[in-house]
């Protein structure tokens, strides 16, 4: 994966890899963070603990890093991806593609 960057007022700063606990030899993509900044939801393809091709996973902030990911219980044998959260963090939106892609929403637990 190439370097990630964060934009400041007039320049971009080099980002930080989230680490090997979440980054694997397979794809991780479409990250979304909750409003509190302590949960990271992302899509991954082909993980052993997944339910289908693309699945959603969540990890919680753990000190300076992130906890081991857990499958989000919306995963099916279809393809789930493009997670995003409502501004209040109470609703998860995502795409499920079996024959064609459809938008879904589900209540997301807030802390």
Protein Blocks (a to p, Z undefined) as FASTA:
>chain_A
ZZdddddfkbccddddebjklmccbdcehiacdfkopaccdddehiakbcblbdcddddd
ehjbccdddddfkbcfbdcehiacdfkopaccddddfkbccddddddddZZ
